[in-house]
Amino acid sequence: MNHSIYSADRTTHLKIVVVALVAGIVVAGFSISARDTSDEGLTQTASTRVMKAGKPVVITSSGNSVVR
């Protein structure tokens, strides 16, 4: 048994690639199936509150800082 990836033969590398590919497909499949497909949050109705912009606000500062 080789304990180093550098000295492993071709079939060992192939097994590692296949296991990683299968694991990636399983994770992607699980994440797609676990996705929430309801459209509750995407629709707007008349009962939702609408925020409107108010009057513009001017912010001024009288504290002058001088760097010498």
C-alpha positions in Angstrom: 0.0 0.0 0.0 1.3 3.4 -1.0 1.0 6.1 1.7 2.1 8.9 -0.6 0.1 10.4 -3.5 3.3 11.1 -5.4 4.4 7.5 -5.5 0.9 6.0 -6.2 0.3 4.3 -9.5 -2.1 5.2 -12.3 -5.0 3.2 -11.0 -4.8 4.8 -7.6 -4.9 8.2 -9.2 -7.9 7.1 -11.3 -9.7 5.8 -8.2 -9.2 9.1 -6.4 -10.5 11.1 -9.3 -13.6 8.9 -9.7 -14.4 9.1 -5.9 -14.0 12.9 -6.0 -16.3 13.2 -9.1 -19.0 11.0 -7.6 -18.8 12.9 -4.3 -19.2 16.2 -6.3 -22.2 14.9 -8.2 -23.8 13.7 -4.9 -23.3 17.1 -3.3 -24.6 19.0 -6.3 -27.6 16.7 -6.6 -28.4 17.1 -2.9 -28.2 20.9 -3.1 -30.4 21.1 -6.1 -33.0 18.8 -4.5 -32.9 20.7 -1.2 -33.5 24.1 -2.8 -36.7 25.9 -1.8 -38.8 26.2 -4.9 -41.8 28.2 -3.4 -42.5 31.6 -4.9 -43.7 33.2 -1.6 -41.0 35.8 -1.3 -40.9 36.8 -4.9 -44.4 38.0 -5.4 -45.6 41.5 -4.3 -49.2 42.1 -3.5 -51.1 45.3 -2.6 -51.0 44.4 1.1 -47.2 44.8 1.3 -46.1 48.2 2.6 -44.3 50.5 0.1 -41.7 52.9 1.4 -41.6 56.2 -0.3 -38.7 58.6 -0.3 -39.1 61.7 1.8 -37.6 65.2 1.4 -33.9 65.4 0.7 -31.6 66.0 3.8 -28.5 68.1 3.8 -25.8 67.2 6.2 -23.2 69.9 7.0 -20.3 70.0 9.4 -18.8 73.2 10.9 -15.9 71.4 12.5 -12.9 72.1 10.2 -9.8 70.0 10.7 -6.5 71.4 9.5 -3.5 69.1 9.0 -0.2 70.8 9.0 
